[in-house]
Amino acid sequence: MGLTRTEIFTEEQNRLSALLKAMAHPARIAILQQIISAKSCICGDLVEELGLAQATISQHLKELKVAAIIQGTIEGVRVCYCINPETWTLLQEQFAAFMNAYQPEVKCC
């Protein structure tokens, strides 16, 4: 049996790709920006802040949570979300290393 597409790449390449894919929607970026700017857990203000339907927000939150970019805690009938610091640090380190690997050449193309 042949290798699957992801098996030919390193664990780091697959992980960074999965994290970036989970973030690759403007609504998810907006959600992350709202959580970051709140500097605390966010519990339900996203619908008002972003102007998206609750179902849409919930789907995007689910994608971010599955990727472990955010984490949620149950408070009564609501789920509150915050940045998962471990994943965020990993994302920062891996993306920075990827971006910093390129050093422009004086003469190129």
C-alpha positions, 0 to 999 in steps of 0.5 A: 500500500502506498503512502498517504499524502501526509505520511511523506511530510514531517510531523512538524509540517503536518502540524503547522499545516493543520493549524494554519488550515484551521485559521484559514478563514476570515471569521476565524481570524476575527474570532481569534482577534476578539478573544485576544483583545478581550484578554480573558475568556469570551462567552457569547459576545461574538455574535454581537461583535462580528455580526454573524449568525450564532450557528456560523460562530459555533461552527468556526469555534468548533474548528478552532477547538478541534485544532486546539487553538482555543479551549473552552470551559463550561460556565452554566449553560454557556461555553466560554473560550480562550486561547490555548497557550500551549498551541498558540506558543507552538504556532508562533514558534513553528510559523516564525521558524518557517517565515524566518527561513527565507533570506532574500537573495540580492539577485533572484528571478 
